[in-house]
Amino acid sequence: MTPSAPFESLPVDSRSADSEQLALDAFVLSTGEELAELALASRADVWSVSFEMGLQADMVFAALTDYAREYRECAAEYSELKKLDVYDELQEYLAELKTLGVSICYATREMVSQQVPDSDASTKSVIVLVLYLVAFPLGQEPESFLIPGC
């Protein structure tokens, strides 16, 4: 995967002078269960890489992305026992990325979404949580990163 320019690390407490970018506190993703909970809490996600990871890491990162998104879409169908398996499988992807020198950092942001109810033509504002997940070189995880502002 090609690195995405919108995600830049920056010093803590730095804020972009450019109003089109927003600084978010970044946290290192530690467990598969944590990722599953974040996926369920969010309505949307953005996955990106900040450096050239190599083919093997790109493949694992893509598989992790697909798996987390699929879990969010189908979580209601999983039994509590099956969810434990999902946590383990997500953890295996994270561990494999770590052995390949990749760490995943995340940030969240609340945004307002406009929804049109089925029975009424008027729009309704809904607050949704957006999850940002970015791959960084292991040991070079930032305390915050910039995202495109809206």
DSSP file (Angstrom, degrees, kcal/mol; ACC not computed):
  #  RESIDUE AA STRUCTURE BP1 BP2  ACC     N-H-->O    O-->H-N    N-H-->O    O-->H-N    TCO  KAPPA ALPHA  PHI   PSI    X-CA   Y-CA   Z-CA
    1    1 A M              0   0    0      0, 0.0    52,-0.5     0, 0.0    53,-0.2   0.000 360.0 360.0 360.0 142.8    0.0    0.0    0.0
    2    2 A T        -     0   0    0     50,-0.1    47,-0.4     1,-0.1    50,-0.1  -0.643 360.0-101.8 -83.3 138.4    1.2    3.5   -0.8
    3    3 A P        -     0   0    0      0, 0.0     2,-0.6     0, 0.0    47,-0.2  -0.285  33.9-127.3 -58.7 143.8    1.5    5.8    2.1
    4    4 A S    >   -     0   0    0     45,-2.9     3,-1.0     1,-0.1    44,-0.0  -0.842   8.1-149.6 -97.7 124.9   -1.3    8.3    2.5
    5    5 A A  T 3  S+     0   0    0     -2,-0.6    -1,-0.1     1,-0.2    45,-0.0   0.779  85.8  72.4 -64.2 -30.4   -0.3   11.9    2.7
    6    6 A P  T 3  S+     0   0    0      0, 0.0     2,-0.8     0, 0.0    -1,-0.2   0.742  85.5  74.0 -64.0 -19.3   -3.2   13.1    4.9
    7    7 A F    <   +     0   0    0     -3,-1.0     2,-0.4    42,-0.2   140,-0.1  -0.823  60.8 162.3-100.5 109.4   -1.9   11.4    8.0
    8    8 A E  E     -A  146   0A   0     -2,-0.8   138,-2.3   138,-0.6     2,-0.2  -0.973  34.4-128.0-124.6 137.2    1.1   13.2    9.4
    9    9 A S  E     +A  145   0A   0     -2,-0.4   136,-0.2   136,-0.2   132,-0.0  -0.555  33.3 175.8 -79.0 152.4    2.6   12.8   12.9
   10   10 A L        -     0   0    0    134,-1.4   134,-0.4    -2,-0.2   133,-0.4  -0.971  36.0 -79.6-150.6 161.4    3.1   16.0   14.8
   11   11 A P    >   -     0   0    0      0, 0.0     3,-1.8     0, 0.0   134,-0.0  -0.226  60.8 -85.9 -62.8 153.9    4.2   17.0   18.3
   12   12 A V  T 3  S+     0   0    0      1,-0.3     3,-0.1   132,-0.0   132,-0.1  -0.272 113.9  17.6 -57.5 145.2    1.7   16.7   21.2
   13   13 A D  T 3  S+     0   0    0      1,-0.3     2,-0.3    -3,-0.1    -1,-0.3   0.498  91.6 135.9  67.6   6.6   -0.5   19.8   21.6
   14   14 A S    <   -     0   0    0     -3,-1.8     2,-0.4    -4,-0.1    -1,-0.3  -0.636  36.0-164.8 -80.7 143.8    0.4   21.0   18.1
   15   15 A R        -     0   0    0     -2,-0.3     2,-0.2    -3,-0.1     7,-0.1  -0.980  25.4-106.4-127.9 142.4   -2.6   22.3   16.1
   16   16 A S        -     0   0    0     -2,-0.4     7,-0.1     1,-0.2     5,-0.1  -0.442  11.9-152.9 -70.1 134.3   -2.6   22.8   12.4
   17   17 A A  S    S+     0   0    0     -2,-0.2     2,-0.6     3,-0.0    -1,-0.2   0.723  82.4  85.1 -73.9 -21.7   -2.5   26.4   11.2
   18   18 A D  S >  S-     0   0    0      1,-0.1     3,-1.9     2,-0.0    -2,-0.1  -0.732  74.6-151.0 -83.0 117.2   -4.3   25.1    8.2
   19   19 A S  T 3  S+     0   0    0     -2,-0.6    -1,-0.1     1,-0.3   131,-0.1   0.598  91.0  69.8 -67.4  -9.1   -8.0   25.1    8.9
   20   20 A E  T 3  S+     0   0    0    130,-0.1   129,-4.1   128,-0.1     2,-0.3   0.409  95.3  62.5 -89.7   3.6   -8.4   22.2    6.5
   21   21 A Q  E <   -B  148   0A   0     -3,-1.9     2,-0.4   127,-0.3    -5,-0.1  -0.952  65.6-158.7-127.7 150.4   -6.6   19.8    8.8
   22   22 A L  E     -B  147   0A   0    125,-2.6   125,-2.6    -2,-0.3     2,-0.5  -0.989  13.5-136.1-129.8 134.6   -7.4   18.6   12.3
   23   23 A A  E     -B  146   0A   0     -2,-0.4     2,-0.4   123,-0.2   123,-0.2  -0.787  23.9-172.6 -91.2 129.5   -5.0   17.2   14.9
   24   24 A L  E     -B  145   0A   0    121,-2.6   121,-2.1    -2,-0.5     2,-0.2  -0.953  29.7-109.8-120.7 141.8   -6.2   14.1   16.8
   25   25 A D  E     -B  144   0A   0     -2,-0.4     2,-0.4   119,-0.2   119,-0.3  -0.495  38.0-144.3 -65.0 136.3   -4.6   12.4   19.8
   26   26 A A        -     0   0    0    117,-2.6     2,-0.4    -2,-0.2    81,-0.2  -0.830  14.5-167.5-108.9 144.7   -3.3    9.0   18.6
   27   27 A F  E     -C  106   0B   0     79,-2.3    79,-2.9    -2,-0.4     2,-0.4  -0.977  26.5-114.5-130.1 142.7   -3.3    5.8   20.7
   28   28 A V  E     -C  105   0B   0     -2,-0.4     2,-0.5    77,-0.2    77,-0.3  -0.638  30.7-125.2 -78.3 128.7   -1.5    2.5   20.0
   29   29 A L        +     0   0    0     75,-3.2    75,-0.4    -2,-0.4     3,-0.1  -0.621  34.3 175.7 -73.8 122.8   -3.9   -0.3   19.3
   30   30 A S        +     0   0    0     -2,-0.5     2,-0.3     1,-0.2    -1,-0.2   0.823  49.8  24.4-103.1 -35.6   -3.0   -3.1   21.7
   31   31 A T     >  -     0   0    0      1,-0.1     4,-1.9    63,-0.0    -1,-0.2  -0.898  63.6-122.2-135.9 159.3   -5.4   -5.9   21.4
   32   32 A G  H  > S+     0   0    0     -2,-0.3     4,-2.4     2,-0.2     5,-0.2   0.860 114.9  55.1 -63.9 -36.9   -7.8   -7.6   19.0
   33   33 A E  H  > S+     0   0    0      2,-0.2     4,-2.5     1,-0.2    -1,-0.2   0.907 105.6  52.1 -64.2 -40.7  -10.6   -7.1   21.5
   34   34 A E  H  > S+     0   0    0      1,-0.2     4,-2.4     2,-0.2    -2,-0.2   0.921 110.3  48.6 -60.2 -44.3   -9.9   -3.3   21.6
   35   35 A L  H  X S+     0   0    0     -4,-1.9     4,-2.6     2,-0.2    -2,-0.2   0.912 110.4  51.2 -62.6 -42.8  -10.1   -3.2   17.8
   36   36 A A  H  X S+     0   0    0     -4,-2.4     4,-2.1     1,-0.2    -2,-0.2   0.918 111.0  47.9 -61.5 -43.3  -13.4   -5.1   17.8
   37   37 A E  H  X S+     0   0    0     -4,-2.5     4,-2.0     2,-0.2    -1,-0.2   0.902 112.4  48.8 -65.1 -41.0  -14.9   -2.7   20.4
   38   38 A L  H  X S+     0   0    0     -4,-2.4     4,-1.3     2,-0.2    -2,-0.2   0.904 109.8  52.5 -64.1 -41.1  -13.7    0.3   18.4
   39   39 A A  H  < S+     0   0    0     -4,-2.6     3,-0.3     1,-0.2    -2,-0.2   0.908 111.4  46.3 -61.8 -41.8  -15.1   -1.1   15.2
   40   40 A L  H  < S+     0   0    0     -4,-2.1    -1,-0.2     1,-0.2    -2,-0.2   0.853 111.0  52.0 -69.7 -34.0  -18.5   -1.6   16.8
   41   41 A A  H  < S+     0   0    0     -4,-2.0    88,-0.3    -5,-0.2     2,-0.2   0.721 101.6  75.5 -74.8 -20.9  -18.5    1.8   18.4
   42   42 A S     <  -     0   0    0     -4,-1.3    88,-0.2    -3,-0.3     3,-0.1  -0.630  59.3-159.8 -97.6 151.7  -17.8    3.5   15.0
   43   43 A R  S    S+     0   0    0     86,-2.7     2,-0.3     1,-0.3    87,-0.2   0.699  83.2  13.3 -93.4 -26.8  -20.1    4.1   12.1
   44   44 A A  E     -d  130   0B   0     85,-1.3    87,-2.5     2,-0.0     2,-0.3  -0.958  66.9-158.4-145.5 159.9  -17.3    4.6    9.7
   45   45 A D  E     -d  131   0B   0     -2,-0.3     2,-0.4    85,-0.2    87,-0.2  -0.980   9.3-154.3-142.2 156.7  -13.5    4.0    9.5
   46   46 A V  E     -d  132   0B   0     85,-2.5    87,-3.1    -2,-0.3     2,-0.4  -0.987  14.0-167.9-130.2 119.7  -10.5    5.2    7.6
   47   47 A W  E     +d  133   0B   0     -2,-0.4     2,-0.3    85,-0.2    87,-0.2  -0.900  18.9 155.9-108.6 136.8   -7.5    2.9    7.3
   48   48 A S  E     -d  134   0B   0     85,-2.2    87,-2.4    -2,-0.4     2,-0.4  -0.975  33.5-130.9-153.9 163.4   -4.2    4.2    6.0
   49   49 A V  E     -d  135   0B   0    -47,-0.4   -45,-2.9    -2,-0.3   -42,-0.2  -0.926   2.7-160.4-119.4 148.4   -0.5    3.6    6.1
   50   50 A S  S    S+     0   0    0     85,-2.2     2,-0.3    -2,-0.4    86,-0.1   0.385  74.5  20.9-106.9   1.8    2.2    6.3    6.8
   51   51 A F  S    S-     0   0    0     84,-0.2     2,-0.7   -50,-0.1    -1,-0.1  -0.972  94.5 -77.6-159.3 166.9    5.2    4.5    5.2
   52   52 A E        +     0   0    0     -2,-0.3   -50,-0.1     1,-0.2     3,-0.1  -0.653  45.7 178.7 -74.0 111.9    6.1    1.8    2.7
   53   53 A M        -     0   0    0     -2,-0.7     4,-0.3   -52,-0.5    -1,-0.2   0.752  37.1-113.2 -90.1 -26.0    5.5   -1.4    4.7
   54   54 A G     >  -     0   0    0    -53,-0.2     4,-2.6     1,-0.1     5,-0.2  -0.164  35.1 -76.0 101.2 156.4    6.4   -4.1    2.1
   55   55 A L  H  > S+     0   0    0      1,-0.2     4,-2.4     2,-0.2     5,-0.2   0.893 126.7  50.4 -58.2 -47.9    4.2   -6.6    0.3
   56   56 A Q  H  > S+     0   0    0      1,-0.2     4,-2.1     2,-0.2    -1,-0.2   0.931 114.5  44.1 -60.5 -46.6    3.7   -9.0    3.2
   57   57 A A  H  > S+     0   0    0     -4,-0.3     4,-2.9     1,-0.2    -1,-0.2   0.887 110.7  55.7 -66.0 -38.3    2.7   -6.3    5.7
   58   58 A D  H  X S+     0   0    0     -4,-2.6     4,-2.4     1,-0.2    -1,-0.2   0.915 108.9  48.0 -57.7 -42.6    0.4   -4.7    3.0
   59   59 A M  H  X S+     0   0    0     -4,-2.4     4,-2.2     2,-0.2    -2,-0.2   0.907 113.3  45.9 -66.7 -42.4   -1.4   -8.1    2.7
   60   60 A V  H  X S+     0   0    0     -4,-2.1     4,-2.6     2,-0.2    -2,-0.2   0.911 112.9  50.9 -67.0 -42.0   -1.8   -8.5    6.4
   61   61 A F  H  X S+     0   0    0     -4,-2.9     4,-2.4     2,-0.2    -2,-0.2   0.907 110.9  48.5 -61.4 -43.1   -2.9   -4.9    6.8
   62   62 A A  H  X S+     0   0    0     -4,-2.4     4,-2.5    -5,-0.2    -1,-0.2   0.905 111.7  49.3 -64.5 -41.5   -5.5   -5.4    4.1
   63   63 A A  H  X S+     0   0    0     -4,-2.2     4,-2.6     2,-0.2    -2,-0.2   0.903 111.3  49.5 -64.7 -40.9   -6.8   -8.6    5.6
   64   64 A L  H  X S+     0   0    0     -4,-2.6     4,-2.6     2,-0.2     5,-0.2   0.919 110.7  50.7 -62.7 -44.1   -7.1   -6.9    9.0
   65   65 A T  H  X S+     0   0    0     -4,-2.4     4,-2.2     1,-0.2     5,-0.2   0.946 113.0  45.1 -57.9 -50.8   -9.0   -4.0    7.5
   66   66 A D  H  X S+     0   0    0     -4,-2.5     4,-2.6     1,-0.2    -2,-0.2   0.910 113.6  49.8 -61.0 -43.6  -11.4   -6.4    5.7
   67   67 A Y  H  X S+     0   0    0     -4,-2.6     4,-2.5     2,-0.2    -1,-0.2   0.922 111.3  47.8 -64.4 -45.4  -11.9   -8.5    8.8
   68   68 A A  H  X S+     0   0    0     -4,-2.6     4,-2.1     2,-0.2    -1,-0.2   0.906 114.0  47.3 -64.1 -41.5  -12.6   -5.6   11.2
   69   69 A R  H  X S+     0   0    0     -4,-2.2     4,-2.0    -5,-0.2    -2,-0.2   0.914 112.0  49.7 -66.3 -42.3  -15.1   -4.1    8.7
   70   70 A E  H  X S+     0   0    0     -4,-2.6     4,-1.8    -5,-0.2    -2,-0.2   0.909 109.5  52.5 -62.4 -41.4  -16.8   -7.4    8.2
   71   71 A Y  H  X S+     0   0    0     -4,-2.5     4,-1.4     1,-0.2    -1,-0.2   0.929 108.0  50.8 -60.5 -45.2  -17.1   -7.9   12.0
   72   72 A R  H  < S+     0   0    0     -4,-2.1     3,-0.3     1,-0.2     4,-0.2   0.906 112.5  47.1 -59.1 -41.4  -18.7   -4.4   12.4
   73   73 A E  H  < S+     0   0    0     -4,-2.0    -1,-0.2     1,-0.2    -2,-0.2   0.798 126.1  27.3 -70.9 -29.0  -21.2   -5.2    9.7
   74   74 A C  H >< S+     0   0    0     -4,-1.8     3,-2.1    -3,-0.2     4,-0.4   0.302  81.2 113.9-118.7   8.5  -22.1   -8.7   11.1
   75   75 A A  G >< S+     0   0    0     -4,-1.4     3,-1.5     1,-0.3    -1,-0.1   0.797  71.7  63.9 -56.5 -33.2  -21.4   -8.5   14.8
   76   76 A A  G 3  S+     0   0    0      1,-0.3    -1,-0.3    -4,-0.2    -2,-0.1   0.759  99.7  55.3 -63.3 -23.1  -25.1   -8.9   15.8
   77   77 A E  G <  S+     0   0    0     -3,-2.1     2,-0.3     2,-0.1    -1,-0.3   0.595  90.1  94.7 -84.7 -11.7  -25.0  -12.3   14.2
   78   78 A Y  S <  S-     0   0    0     -3,-1.5     2,-0.1    -4,-0.4    -3,-0.0  -0.615  71.0-133.8 -85.6 138.0  -22.0  -13.5   16.4
   79   79 A S     >  -     0   0    0     -2,-0.3     4,-2.1     1,-0.1     5,-0.1  -0.404  31.2-106.5 -75.5 164.8  -22.6  -15.4   19.6
   80   80 A E  H  > S+     0   0    0      1,-0.2     4,-1.1     2,-0.2    -1,-0.1   0.868 123.1  52.6 -62.1 -35.0  -20.5  -14.3   22.6
   81   81 A L  H  > S+     0   0    0      1,-0.2     4,-1.0     2,-0.2     3,-0.4   0.911 108.3  49.2 -66.2 -42.8  -18.4  -17.4   22.2
   82   82 A K  H  > S+     0   0    0      1,-0.2     4,-2.0     2,-0.2     3,-0.2   0.845 103.1  62.1 -65.8 -33.2  -17.7  -16.6   18.5
   83   83 A K  H  X S+     0   0    0     -4,-2.1     4,-2.5     1,-0.2    -1,-0.2   0.860  98.3  56.7 -60.9 -34.5  -16.8  -13.0   19.5
   84   84 A L  H  X S+     0   0    0     -4,-1.1     4,-1.9    -3,-0.4    -1,-0.2   0.885 106.2  50.0 -63.0 -37.5  -13.9  -14.5   21.6
   85   85 A D  H  X S+     0   0    0     -4,-1.0     4,-2.5    -3,-0.2    -2,-0.2   0.894 108.8  52.1 -64.9 -40.3  -12.6  -16.2   18.4
   86   86 A V  H  X S+     0   0    0     -4,-2.0     4,-2.8     2,-0.2     5,-0.3   0.929 107.6  51.5 -62.2 -45.2  -12.9  -12.9   16.5
   87   87 A Y  H  X S+     0   0    0     -4,-2.5     4,-2.3     1,-0.2    -1,-0.2   0.917 111.3  48.3 -57.3 -43.8  -10.8  -11.1   19.2
   88   88 A D  H  X S+     0   0    0     -4,-1.9     4,-2.0     2,-0.2    -1,-0.2   0.904 111.7  48.6 -64.0 -42.0   -8.2  -13.8   18.9
   89   89 A E  H  X S+     0   0    0     -4,-2.5     4,-1.8     2,-0.2    -2,-0.2   0.908 111.7  48.5 -67.6 -41.5   -8.1  -13.6   15.1
   90   90 A L  H  X S+     0   0    0     -4,-2.8     4,-2.2     1,-0.2    -1,-0.2   0.901 110.5  52.9 -62.3 -39.5   -7.8   -9.8   15.2
   91   91 A Q  H  X S+     0   0    0     -4,-2.3     4,-2.6    -5,-0.3    -2,-0.2   0.876 105.0  54.9 -62.9 -37.8   -5.0  -10.2   17.7
   92   92 A E  H  X S+     0   0    0     -4,-2.0     4,-2.4     2,-0.2    -1,-0.2   0.904 107.8  49.1 -62.8 -41.5   -3.2  -12.6   15.5
   93   93 A Y  H  X S+     0   0    0     -4,-1.8     4,-2.4     2,-0.2    -2,-0.2   0.933 112.2  48.3 -62.4 -45.3   -3.2  -10.0   12.6
   94   94 A L  H  X S+     0   0    0     -4,-2.2     4,-2.1     1,-0.2    -2,-0.2   0.900 111.9  49.4 -62.2 -40.5   -1.9   -7.3   15.0
   95   95 A A  H  X S+     0   0    0     -4,-2.6     4,-2.0     2,-0.2    -1,-0.2   0.893 110.2  50.7 -66.0 -39.6    0.9   -9.7   16.2
   96   96 A E  H  X S+     0   0    0     -4,-2.4     4,-1.1     1,-0.2    -2,-0.2   0.911 109.7  50.3 -65.2 -41.1    1.9  -10.6   12.7
   97   97 A L  H  <>S+     0   0    0     -4,-2.4     5,-2.7     1,-0.2     3,-0.4   0.904 108.0  54.2 -61.5 -39.7    2.1   -6.9   11.8
   98   98 A K  H ><5S+     0   0    0     -4,-2.1     3,-1.8     1,-0.2    -2,-0.2   0.910 105.6  51.5 -61.5 -42.3    4.2   -6.3   14.8
   99   99 A T  H 3<5S+     0   0    0     -4,-2.0    -1,-0.2     1,-0.3    -2,-0.2   0.763 108.4  53.8 -65.9 -22.4    6.7   -9.0   13.7
  100  100 A L  T 3<5S-     0   0    0     -4,-1.1    -1,-0.3    -3,-0.4    -2,-0.2   0.318 126.6-102.1 -92.3   7.2    6.8   -7.2   10.4
  101  101 A G  T < 5S+     0   0    0     -3,-1.8    37,-2.4     1,-0.3     2,-0.4   0.746  80.3 128.7  83.5  24.7    7.7   -3.9   12.1
  102  102 A V  E   < - E   0 137B   0     -5,-2.7     2,-0.4    35,-0.2    -1,-0.3  -0.940  34.8-172.7-120.6 135.6    4.2   -2.3   11.9
  103  103 A S  E     - E   0 136B   0     33,-2.9    33,-3.1    -2,-0.4     2,-0.5  -0.962  17.7-138.4-121.6 141.6    2.2   -0.7   14.7
  104  104 A I  E     - E   0 135B   0     -2,-0.4   -75,-3.2   -75,-0.4     2,-0.3  -0.890  18.4-171.4-104.3 126.0   -1.4    0.4   14.3
  105  105 A C  E     -CE  28 134B   0     29,-2.9    29,-3.0    -2,-0.5     2,-0.3  -0.842   6.6-164.9-109.7 151.4   -2.4    3.7   15.9
  106  106 A Y  E     +CE  27 133B   0    -79,-2.9   -79,-2.3    -2,-0.3     2,-0.3  -0.940  14.0 179.8-136.1 159.6   -6.0    5.0   16.1
  107  107 A A  E     - E   0 132B   0     25,-1.9    25,-3.1    -2,-0.3     2,-0.3  -0.960  15.8-144.8-147.0 158.0   -7.9    8.1   16.8
  108  108 A T  E     - E   0 131B   0     -2,-0.3     2,-0.3   -83,-0.3    23,-0.2  -0.914  11.6-173.8-126.7 156.8  -11.6    8.8   16.9
  109  109 A R  E     - E   0 130B   0     21,-2.0    21,-3.2    -2,-0.3     2,-0.4  -0.978  20.2-134.5-149.9 132.8  -13.7   11.8   15.9
  110  110 A E  E     + E   0 129B   0     -2,-0.3     2,-0.3    19,-0.2    19,-0.2  -0.742  30.4 179.0 -86.5 136.5  -17.4   12.6   16.3
  111  111 A M  E     - E   0 128B   0     17,-2.9    17,-3.2    -2,-0.4     2,-0.5  -0.941  29.5-115.5-134.2 156.8  -19.0   14.1   13.2
  112  112 A V  E     - E   0 127B   0     -2,-0.3     2,-0.4    15,-0.2    15,-0.2  -0.818  30.4-167.5 -94.5 129.5  -22.5   15.2   12.3
  113  113 A S  E     - E   0 126B   0     13,-3.5    13,-2.7    -2,-0.5     2,-0.6  -0.932  16.4-133.9-116.8 139.9  -24.2   13.2    9.6
  114  114 A Q  E     - E   0 125B   0     -2,-0.4     2,-0.4    11,-0.2    11,-0.2  -0.827  26.9-176.5 -94.3 125.7  -27.4   14.2    7.8
  115  115 A Q  E     - E   0 124B   0      9,-2.9     9,-3.0    -2,-0.6    -2,-0.0  -0.947  20.2-144.0-122.4 144.2  -29.9   11.5    7.5
  116  116 A V        -     0   0    0     -2,-0.4     7,-0.2     7,-0.2     5,-0.1  -0.928  23.6-133.5-105.9 114.7  -33.3   11.5    5.8
  117  117 A P    >   -     0   0    0      0, 0.0     3,-0.6     0, 0.0     0, 0.0  -0.309  14.9-123.8 -63.6 150.5  -35.9    9.5    7.6
  118  118 A D  T 3  S+     0   0    0      1,-0.2     3,-0.0     3,-0.0    -2,-0.0   0.865 108.5  43.0 -62.4 -37.9  -38.0    7.1    5.5
  119  119 A S  T 3  S+     0   0    0      1,-0.1     2,-0.4     2,-0.0    -1,-0.2   0.521 115.3  48.0 -91.4  -4.7  -41.3    8.6    6.6
  120  120 A D    <   -     0   0    0     -3,-0.6    -1,-0.1     2,-0.2     0, 0.0  -0.994  64.8-144.6-139.7 141.2  -40.4   12.3    6.4
  121  121 A A  S    S+     0   0    0     -2,-0.4     2,-0.1    -5,-0.1    -1,-0.1   0.610  73.5  98.4 -80.7 -11.0  -38.6   14.4    3.8
  122  122 A S  S    S-     0   0    0      1,-0.1     2,-0.2    -6,-0.0    -2,-0.2  -0.441  75.7-118.1 -77.3 152.0  -36.8   16.6    6.4
  123  123 A T        -     0   0    0     -7,-0.2     2,-0.4    -2,-0.1    -7,-0.2  -0.548  21.6-154.3 -88.6 156.6  -33.2   15.8    7.3
  124  124 A K  E     - E   0 115B   0     -9,-3.0    -9,-2.9    -2,-0.2     2,-0.4  -0.997  13.9-128.5-132.1 132.4  -32.1   14.9   10.7
  125  125 A S  E     - E   0 114B   0     -2,-0.4     2,-0.4   -11,-0.2   -11,-0.2  -0.663  26.9-177.1 -84.0 135.2  -28.7   15.4   12.2
  126  126 A V  E     - E   0 113B   0    -13,-2.7   -13,-3.5    -2,-0.4     2,-0.5  -0.997  23.4-131.6-131.5 135.0  -27.0   12.4   13.8
  127  127 A I  E     - E   0 112B   0     -2,-0.4     2,-0.3   -15,-0.2   -15,-0.2  -0.764  30.6-175.3 -87.3 127.4  -23.7   12.3   15.6
  128  128 A V  E     - E   0 111B   0    -17,-3.2   -17,-2.9    -2,-0.5     2,-0.5  -0.909  23.3-125.8-122.9 151.2  -21.5    9.4   14.4
  129  129 A L  E     - E   0 110B   0     -2,-0.3   -86,-2.7   -88,-0.3   -85,-1.3  -0.849  20.7-159.4 -97.1 126.6  -18.1    8.2   15.5
  130  130 A V  E     -dE  44 109B   0    -21,-3.2   -21,-2.0    -2,-0.5     2,-0.5  -0.914   6.5-150.5-106.5 131.9  -15.4    7.9   12.8
  131  131 A L  E     -dE  45 108B   0    -87,-2.5   -85,-2.5    -2,-0.5     2,-0.5  -0.891   6.2-162.5-105.4 126.1  -12.4    5.7   13.6
  132  132 A Y  E     -dE  46 107B   0    -25,-3.1   -25,-1.9    -2,-0.5     2,-0.5  -0.943   7.6-176.0-109.2 125.0   -9.0    6.4   12.0
  133  133 A L  E     -dE  47 106B   0    -87,-3.1   -85,-2.2    -2,-0.5     2,-0.4  -0.986   4.8-179.2-124.0 124.9   -6.5    3.6   11.9
  134  134 A V  E     -dE  48 105B   0    -29,-3.0   -29,-2.9    -2,-0.5     2,-0.4  -0.981  22.9-134.0-130.7 133.1   -3.0    4.3   10.6
  135  135 A A  E     +dE  49 104B   0    -87,-2.4   -85,-2.2    -2,-0.4   -31,-0.2  -0.724  30.2 175.2 -85.2 129.7    0.0    2.0   10.3
  136  136 A F  E     - E   0 103B   0    -33,-3.1   -33,-2.9    -2,-0.4     5,-0.1  -0.888  41.8 -84.5-126.8 159.0    3.3    3.4   11.5
  137  137 A P  E >   - E   0 102B   0      0, 0.0     3,-2.5     0, 0.0   -35,-0.2  -0.438  59.1 -96.5 -61.5 136.5    6.8    1.9   11.8
  138  138 A L  T 3  S+     0   0    0    -37,-2.4   -36,-0.0     1,-0.3    -3,-0.0  -0.319 112.8  20.6 -55.8 130.3    7.0    0.0   15.1
  139  139 A G  T 3  S+     0   0    0     -3,-0.1    -1,-0.3    -2,-0.0   -37,-0.0   0.349 110.0  80.5  89.3  -5.7    8.7    2.2   17.7
  140  140 A Q    <   +     0   0    0     -3,-2.5    -2,-0.1     2,-0.0   -37,-0.0  -0.064  56.7 147.6-121.2  31.7    7.8    5.4   15.8
  141  141 A E        -     0   0    0     -5,-0.1     2,-0.1     1,-0.1  -113,-0.1  -0.500  41.2-134.5 -71.3 131.5    4.2    5.8   16.9
  142  142 A P        -     0   0    0      0, 0.0     3,-0.1     0, 0.0    -1,-0.1  -0.396   9.1-134.0 -82.4 163.0    3.1    9.4   17.2
  143  143 A E  S    S+     0   0    0   -133,-0.4  -117,-2.6     1,-0.2     2,-0.3   0.622  91.1   3.2 -87.5 -15.9    1.1   10.9   20.1
  144  144 A S  E     - B   0  25A   0   -134,-0.4  -134,-1.4  -119,-0.3     2,-0.3  -0.974  66.2-161.0-157.9 162.6   -1.1   12.7   17.5
  145  145 A F  E     -AB   9  24A   0   -121,-2.1  -121,-2.6    -2,-0.3     2,-0.3  -0.982  22.9-110.0-147.0 160.9   -1.6   12.9   13.8
  146  146 A L  E     -AB   8  23A   0   -138,-2.3  -138,-0.6    -2,-0.3  -123,-0.2  -0.702  29.4-175.3 -92.9 140.1   -3.3   15.2   11.3
  147  147 A I  E     - B   0  22A   0   -125,-2.6  -125,-2.6    -2,-0.3     2,-0.2  -0.901  40.0 -88.1-124.5 158.6   -6.4   14.3    9.4
  148  148 A P  E     - B   0  21A   0      0, 0.0  -127,-0.3     0, 0.0     2,-0.1  -0.491  47.3-136.1 -63.6 132.5   -8.2   16.2    6.7
  149  149 A G              0   0    0   -129,-4.1  -129,-0.1    -2,-0.2  -127,-0.0  -0.430 360.0 360.0 -84.2 164.2  -10.7   18.5    8.3
  150  150 A C              0   0    0     -2,-0.1    -1,-0.1  -131,-0.1  -130,-0.1   0.346 360.0 360.0-128.1 360.0  -14.2   19.0    7.0
